[in-house]
Amino acid sequence: MLQYLIQHTIDFFQEIKNTLPPIFIVAIVGGIIQLTKVVIDSVSQKHFSLDQVFSSGGFPSFHTGVASSVTILALLHDGIFSTTFAIAATFSLLFAYDAMNVRFQTGKHAEYLNDIRKELKETFSMKWGKKTKLNERLGHTPIEVLGGLLFGMLLTFVLYYIVYV
């Protein structure tokens, strides 16, 4: 009876493995990256909050990790000289640039605007109603992007070889 259960469990997972499209590897990588970010933030802030699952910014970079995952899948599936890999690699570089520069600077602007708002409120005793602070954690530092890149690549390699090889 136990051998029957073990064999059917193995067959069940083998069937899932045989029908699993590559996009699920990207989704799993993204989920692991976001959960890692929650754990790192919880340890560093000494406060557990699931709000970080849906937030941007922080280590490792979700955007860069997912983009590198797609790039590695294209590399492993289609090869280094394929058009698919070239497109994926190009967009991965654009995502990393955007995360480090455009979105990071947007966060700095939000920080500056929040400071101005605070000064105006204190100086002129202004009431702002229900408006809250702008989100300052939007982009990534180069280390956070590098972490997302390496984490996404490594996880994708591991999951690809577990599932497809």
C-alpha positions as a Markdown table, in Angstrom:
| # | Residue | x | y | z |
|---|---|---|---|---|
| 1 | Met | 0.0 | 0.0 | 0.0 |
| 2 | Leu | 2.8 | 2.4 | 0.9 |
| 3 | Gln | 4.7 | 1.6 | -2.2 |
| 4 | Tyr | 1.5 | 2.3 | -4.3 |
| 5 | Leu | 1.1 | 5.7 | -2.6 |
| 6 | Ile | 4.8 | 6.6 | -3.2 |
| 7 | Gln | 4.6 | 5.5 | -6.8 |
| 8 | His | 1.4 | 7.5 | -7.5 |
| 9 | Thr | 2.9 | 10.6 | -5.8 |
| 10 | Ile | 6.0 | 10.3 | -8.0 |
| 11 | Asp | 3.8 | 9.9 | -11.1 |
| 12 | Phe | 1.7 | 12.9 | -10.1 |
| 13 | Phe | 4.7 | 15.2 | -9.7 |
| 14 | Gln | 6.3 | 13.8 | -12.9 |
| 15 | Glu | 3.1 | 14.7 | -14.8 |
| 16 | Ile | 3.1 | 18.2 | -13.4 |
| 17 | Lys | 6.8 | 18.4 | -14.4 |
| 18 | Asn | 6.1 | 17.3 | -17.9 |
| 19 | Thr | 3.3 | 19.8 | -18.5 |
| 20 | Leu | 4.7 | 22.8 | -16.6 |
| 21 | Pro | 5.2 | 25.7 | -19.0 |
| 22 | Pro | 8.4 | 27.8 | -18.5 |
| 23 | Ile | 6.3 | 30.8 | -17.4 |
| 24 | Phe | 5.7 | 29.0 | -14.1 |
| 25 | Ile | 9.5 | 29.0 | -13.4 |
| 26 | Val | 9.4 | 32.8 | -13.8 |
| 27 | Ala | 6.4 | 33.0 | -11.4 |
| 28 | Ile | 8.1 | 30.8 | -8.8 |
| 29 | Val | 11.3 | 32.8 | -9.0 |
| 30 | Gly | 9.3 | 36.1 | -8.6 |
| 31 | Gly | 7.5 | 34.6 | -5.6 |
| 32 | Ile | 10.7 | 33.5 | -4.0 |
| 33 | Ile | 12.3 | 36.9 | -4.5 |
| 34 | Gln | 9.3 | 38.7 | -3.0 |
| 35 | Leu | 9.2 | 36.3 | 0.0 |
| 36 | Thr | 13.0 | 36.7 | 0.5 |
| 37 | Lys | 12.5 | 40.5 | 0.5 |
| 38 | Val | 9.8 | 40.1 | 3.2 |
| 39 | Val | 12.2 | 38.0 | 5.4 |
| 40 | Ile | 15.1 | 40.4 | 4.9 |
| 41 | Asp | 12.9 | 43.5 | 5.7 |
| 42 | Ser | 11.4 | 41.8 | 8.7 |
| 43 | Val | 14.8 | 40.9 | 10.1 |
| 44 | Ser | 16.3 | 44.4 | 9.4 |
| 45 | Gln | 13.3 | 46.3 | 10.7 |
| 46 | Lys | 12.6 | 43.8 | 13.5 |
| 47 | His | 8.9 | 43.9 | 12.5 |
| 48 | Phe | 7.1 | 41.3 | 10.3 |
| 49 | Ser | 4.8 | 42.8 | 7.6 |
| 50 | Leu | 3.3 | 41.1 | 4.6 |
| 51 | Asp | 2.8 | 44.6 | 3.1 |
| 52 | Gln | 6.3 | 44.2 | 1.6 |
| 53 | Val | 5.1 | 41.4 | -0.6 |
| 54 | Phe | 3.4 | 44.0 | -2.9 |
| 55 | Ser | 5.9 | 46.8 | -2.5 |
| 56 | Ser | 8.7 | 47.9 | -4.7 |
| 57 | Gly | 12.3 | 48.6 | -3.8 |
| 58 | Gly | 14.5 | 46.7 | -1.5 |
| 59 | Phe | 16.8 | 43.7 | -1.7 |
| 60 | Pro | 16.7 | 41.8 | -4.0 |
| 61 | Ser | 15.2 | 43.6 | -6.9 |
| 62 | Phe | 12.0 | 41.8 | -8.0 |
| 63 | His | 12.0 | 43.5 | -11.4 |
| 64 | Thr | 15.6 | 42.6 | -12.2 |
| 65 | Gly | 15.2 | 39.1 | -10.8 |
| 66 | Val | 12.2 | 38.3 | -13.0 |
| 67 | Ala | 13.7 | 39.8 | -16.1 |
| 68 | Ser | 16.9 | 37.8 | -15.6 |
| 69 | Ser | 14.8 | 34.7 | -15.1 |
| 70 | Val | 13.2 | 35.2 | -18.5 |
| 71 | Thr | 16.6 | 35.9 | -20.0 |
| 72 | Ile | 18.1 | 32.7 | -18.6 |
| 73 | Leu | 15.1 | 30.7 | -19.7 |
| 74 | Ala | 15.5 | 32.0 | -23.3 |
| 75 | Leu | 19.3 | 31.2 | -23.1 |
| 76 | Leu | 18.7 | 27.6 | -21.8 |
| 77 | His | 15.8 | 26.9 | -24.2 |
| 78 | Asp | 16.8 | 28.7 | -27.4 |
| 79 | Gly | 20.5 | 29.3 | -27.1 |
| 80 | Ile | 22.8 | 32.3 | -26.9 |
| 81 | Phe | 22.5 | 33.1 | -30.6 |
| 82 | Ser | 18.7 | 33.1 | -30.7 |
| 83 | Thr | 16.5 | 36.2 | -31.3 |
| 84 | Thr | 14.5 | 35.3 | -28.2 |
| 85 | Phe | 17.6 | 35.5 | -26.0 |
| 86 | Ala | 18.7 | 38.8 | -27.6 |
| 87 | Ile | 15.3 | 40.3 | -26.9 |
| 88 | Ala | 15.1 | 39.0 | -23.4 |
| 89 | Ala | 18.6 | 40.2 | -22.6 |
| 90 | Thr | 17.9 | 43.7 | -24.0 |
| 91 | Phe | 14.8 | 44.1 | -21.9 |
| 92 | Ser | 16.5 | 42.8 | -18.8 |
| 93 | Leu | 19.2 | 45.5 | -19.2 |
| 94 | Leu | 16.4 | 48.1 | -19.6 |
| 95 | Phe | 14.6 | 46.8 | -16.5 |
| 96 | Ala | 17.9 | 47.0 | -14.5 |
| 97 | Tyr | 18.6 | 50.5 | -15.8 |
| 98 | Asp | 15.1 | 51.7 | -15.0 |
| 99 | Ala | 15.2 | 50.2 | -11.5 |
| 100 | Met | 18.6 | 51.7 | -10.6 |
| 101 | Asn | 18.1 | 55.1 | -12.3 |
| 102 | Val | 14.6 | 56.2 | -13.2 |
| 103 | Arg | 12.7 | 54.6 | -10.4 |
| 104 | Phe | 15.4 | 55.3 | -7.8 |
| 105 | Gln | 15.4 | 59.0 | -8.7 |
| 106 | Thr | 11.6 | 59.0 | -8.5 |
| 107 | Gly | 11.9 | 57.8 | -4.9 |
| 108 | Lys | 14.5 | 60.5 | -4.2 |
| 109 | His | 12.0 | 63.1 | -5.6 |
| 110 | Ala | 9.2 | 61.7 | -3.4 |
| 111 | Glu | 11.6 | 62.0 | -0.4 |
| 112 | Tyr | 12.3 | 65.6 | -1.3 |
| 113 | Leu | 8.6 | 66.5 | -1.8 |
| 114 | Asn | 7.7 | 64.8 | 1.6 |
| 115 | Asp | 10.4 | 67.0 | 3.2 |
| 116 | Ile | 8.9 | 70.2 | 1.6 |
| 117 | Arg | 5.4 | 69.2 | 2.6 |
| 118 | Lys | 6.6 | 68.6 | 6.2 |
| 119 | Glu | 8.3 | 72.0 | 6.3 |
| 120 | Leu | 5.3 | 73.8 | 4.9 |
| 121 | Lys | 3.0 | 72.1 | 7.4 |
| 122 | Glu | 5.2 | 73.1 | 10.3 |
| 123 | Thr | 5.9 | 76.7 | 9.1 |
| 124 | Phe | 2.3 | 77.6 | 8.1 |
| 125 | Ser | 0.4 | 75.2 | 10.3 |
| 126 | Met | -1.2 | 73.8 | 7.1 |
| 127 | Lys | -3.7 | 71.0 | 7.2 |
| 128 | Trp | -3.4 | 68.4 | 4.6 |
| 129 | Gly | -6.5 | 66.4 | 5.2 |
| 130 | Lys | -6.2 | 62.7 | 4.5 |
| 131 | Lys | -3.3 | 62.9 | 2.1 |
| 132 | Thr | -0.4 | 60.7 | 3.1 |
| 133 | Lys | 3.3 | 60.8 | 2.4 |
| 134 | Leu | 4.5 | 59.8 | -1.1 |
| 135 | Asn | 6.1 | 56.4 | -1.3 |
| 136 | Glu | 9.9 | 56.9 | -1.2 |
| 137 | Arg | 10.9 | 53.3 | -1.8 |
| 138 | Leu | 10.4 | 52.9 | -5.5 |
| 139 | Gly | 13.8 | 52.1 | -7.0 |
| 140 | His | 16.9 | 50.1 | -6.2 |
| 141 | Thr | 20.5 | 50.6 | -5.5 |
| 142 | Pro | 23.1 | 48.9 | -7.7 |
| 143 | Ile | 23.6 | 46.2 | -5.0 |
| 144 | Glu | 19.8 | 45.5 | -4.9 |
| 145 | Val | 19.7 | 45.2 | -8.7 |
| 146 | Leu | 22.8 | 43.0 | -8.7 |
| 147 | Gly | 21.2 | 40.8 | -6.0 |
| 148 | Gly | 18.0 | 40.5 | -8.0 |
| 149 | Leu | 20.0 | 39.6 | -11.1 |
| 150 | Leu | 22.1 | 36.9 | -9.5 |
| 151 | Phe | 19.2 | 35.6 | -7.4 |
| 152 | Gly | 16.9 | 35.4 | -10.5 |
| 153 | Met | 19.6 | 33.7 | -12.6 |
| 154 | Leu | 20.5 | 31.1 | -9.9 |
| 155 | Leu | 17.0 | 30.2 | -9.1 |
| 156 | Thr | 16.1 | 29.8 | -12.8 |
| 157 | Phe | 19.1 | 27.6 | -13.4 |
| 158 | Val | 18.2 | 25.4 | -10.5 |
| 159 | Leu | 14.5 | 25.2 | -11.3 |
| 160 | Tyr | 15.1 | 24.6 | -15.0 |
| 161 | Tyr | 17.4 | 21.7 | -14.3 |
| 162 | Ile | 15.0 | 20.2 | -11.7 |
| 163 | Val | 12.0 | 20.5 | -14.0 |
| 164 | Tyr | 13.4 | 20.0 | -17.6 |
| 165 | Val | 16.6 | 18.0 | -17.3 |
